[in-house]
């Protein structure tokens, strides 16, 4: 990312289609671009909130405070499932149906980050080629950065910016690598779990905790030779869900079948999601849910920032490598090592502790 916000973008005016030029010389100009629905401004704003630079974090906080009053009206949907289940194909089919119905859609697709190199594929625009070309859709791939649940740390901020830019449906695709999906459940209104037509074997691979988070389970690839298997898998899932308590009062976790390539079942899935969201709104549950999510978001930020400051503290940094080596070698217990590091961190915060 550039060192400052001064940036010139050539874009098309959404009303006239004519090429326009706009300079983003500060947070206010960037906010105006986002609020006007300019795609380049939205992309630029998300890049800003994803930055880890201290000065950028300050500007990002200002930007988010400015746009916050213009957010909250979108339908927020989380989508997860094991690798190979067809998440991108499903999202493209569902997204195409949504934009063709007149909605403005934002897809925040979280790419897996390599644990070895730190690199990510960032190929969602390629995998959702048709949807990416639609003027009513905005697709933003972001590296997961190894975050728990496969969700990039700044996904929440990106979602708010998309809402401020006029996108009334926001889909968040998670990596779905078996980690806790609580992270995405804490930032969306409805959570959709995708399952393959693998019957009992596939059901064994879905953790109970993830099943408990699901507001809707969708069995993919329900066509051709896999149609019968998909129906068997759906029956197994319905039996399993019957034993679990739904996340929201008055809503039952349904199991639906789709064929993303043919579009079969996609309209029904969308109709179900809209009805479920309407129930949350009218029952007052959505307001309570989002209030809880905002508080959880605050504490996530506190924990992440404390961990960063902890590692950067001089008293910790000076001994961290040696302490880690002692733990790895079995010379020091993890509990004792953690307490020692915390004490040193405390002495950085309050020098008087160092003398006690």
Secondary structure, DSSP 8 states (H G I E B T S, - for coil): --SSS-EEEEEE-TTT--EEEEEE-SHHHHHHHHHTT-HHHHHHHHHHHH---HHHHHHHHHHHHHHGGG-S-SEEEEEEE-TTS-HHHHHHHHHHHHHHTT--EEEEEEE-B-TTT--B---HHHHTHHHHT-TTEEEEEEE-TT-GGG--TTHHHHHHHHHHTT-SEEEEE---SSS--HHHHTT-SEEEEEE-S-HHHHHHTS-HHHHHH-SEEEE---SGGGHHHHHHHHHHHHHHHHTS--SSTT---EEEE-BTTTTBTHHHHHHHHHHHHHHHHHTTHHHHHHHHHHHHHHHHHHHHHHHHHHHH-HHHHTTHHHHHHHHHTTSS-HHHHHHHHHHHHHHHH-HHHHT-
